[in-house]
Each structure stands twice: as structure tokens, then as C-alpha cells.
Amino acid sequence: MTARFGARLAEAVAARGPLCAGIDPHPGLIEAWGLPLDASGLERFALSAAEALGEVASIVKPQSAFFEAFGPAGVAVLERVVDVAHDAGALVLLDVKRGDIGSTMAAYTAAYVAEKAAFTADAATVSPYLGFGALDAAVTAAREAGNGLFVLARTSNPEANALQRARLEDGRTVAQSVVDAAADHNAGAEPYGDVGVVVGATVAPGEVDLSRLNGPVLAPGFGAQGATEADLRAVFGDGLPGLLPASSRDLLRHGPDTDALRRAAQEVNGRLAGPREKDQ
């Protein structure tokens, strides 16, 4: 039986560090690598990044949309990226942000995180904004397969403010209600559960209370998007279990030199691990 995602993630972070390395084949990055903006360029870009970053990061995060933009050939490359990253020793989080109800959500679940899923990833990002309860079957299927989910809670894009910071009748924000629902699924799990949340590294400190989550926290926005190690400490405190600062373009700009990519990821992991080691 496959070990739980939360346990596998904790083991990977302990061995490699907390960095979540994004693989976002943005057209500008592909061209900056001197590659053609077609399926062949996508393949060389993405597979090189997956091999290099997969050797040093605990988890890599391909952004599905950039692959889908190339049509069926791009999706085929995404499948290979998952395999290459796994072969290099990393876990894979597919950034797909799916969210729906009923049989449609069941189909998304079958594609990404259920037993014998079409993609052999370890986790996927999902949206709870059709109601967190619409994700319950996906949570169950992912857990039974030894996989995980990362649920959008408090993202840092300005367009999210009106929805995610809105207050419910009980006084909580919508974002906090998402975190609390994820925490209910993680109760009692060790070292932490399989249902993570997405909280931007650039949000204001204190916006969400993660103390009861008992699960991983994906923190996009680290690096080139503006958040520093000091910002991470301000938003998440010191030593939050399962914190995964995510960086993509700040790493990928070091390509196409794969050695430079590896060194960049290792350097970031070293900076992220430093304060934790001093606290122990």
C-alpha cells in the first residue's frame, strides 16, 4: 500500500528541503532559453527543468495551463515531465486548480489523484469556490490512493480580495473557512495530513490562522514575485510544519544550463533551511 502523501512529503522535505520548484513553460522563458516556441521547444525546456530541479527539490510543480496551450502535444510533454521528475526522486504537484461538482469533479479526480489516475502525480491543486463540500469525494479518493490535494485558500492576486476576505455569518473570512475545512480532514494525522492549502507568500501577516491545519502549506510568490525569507517568517512564523515556499521563474531564468538550475535550487533550499536549523 502506498504511504500517505503527508508522510511522503514530510520525508522528502526532511531529505531535500522545503522548496517547491515550479515548472512554468511561459512563452517568454522558452524563448529566453533560445528555444522555438513550439512543442519541440516546450519539450526541451520542460524536460530539462524537470530533470535538473527534480534532482534537488522535494517537490516540483508543473503548471498545467502552459502545457495545455500547446494542445495534445503539450499534454503529452506534461505526462513525461511527471515521469522525469519522479525518476529524479522528487514528488510532483500538478498545478491544475480544478474545481467542480458531481460527476465532473469525479472525472477531474480520476485524471489527477485517484487510484490509477491518468496522470501519476502525487498531488494536485483544487479550487473550493463551488463549496468545500464539493471536494469531499476528491479528498477521499486522493487519500485512498496515497495522494494529496492543495486547496486554494488565500491567494495573493488582488482580484481575490473581495471573495476570499469576505466575512461569513460566524465572523470568519471565506479563506479561513477553507483552511478550517482542510484542518478537519487532517485531524489526527502524523506528521501531518494530506490536504494542504494554498496561501500566498505575499499576503498580509495574520490574515489566516494555520495553527490547526496540520497539513502542508503551498506558498507561491516567493522569490521573483516579491516575497523574501523575512516575508515568509512574517506571514507564516518560524518553523511552520509543511511550509513549501514555491518559486518558478526565479529558478527557470538560470536555464538552459541545467547545472545552473540545480545550483539555484540548492542555494534557495539552503537559505530556507538555515533559520530552521538555527532554531533547533
Number of C-alpha atoms within 10 A of each C-alpha: 6 10 13 21 23 27 16 19 25 21 14 18 21 12 12 18 23 26 28 29 30 27 26 23 26 18 15 10 19 24 15 14 17 13 17 15 16 13 19 13 17 26 22 16 25 23 21 20 30 29 22 23 31 28 22 24 29 27 30 30 28 27 21 18 17 18 24 15 13 16 12 12 16 21 18 15 21 24 15 17 25 25 20 22 27 21 14 16 18 28 24 27 27 27 20 17 16 17 22 18 15 10 9 12 19 18 15 20 25 18 16 27 29 28 17 11 16 14 17 20 23 26 26 24 24 25 22 18 18 11 13 15 13 18 24 13 15 24 22 16 18 27 23 17 19 22 28 31 29 26 28 22 28 26 21 19 11 8 9 14 13 10 13 20 17 14 15 11 6 7 10 15 19 20 26 22 19 24 28 20 15 26 22 14 19 21 14 11 14 14 15 22 27 29 29 30 29 25 28 24 30 21 21 12 15 11 14 23 13 19 13 13 23 26 30 26 25 24 27 22 23 23 18 12 14 10 20 17 15 11 17 23 15 16 20 22 12 14 14 17 17 20 22 24 26 22 26 24 17 17 22 29 16 17 21 19 14 17 12 16 23 21 16 20 26 19 12 20 21 15 13 19 18 11 14 12 9 7 8 6
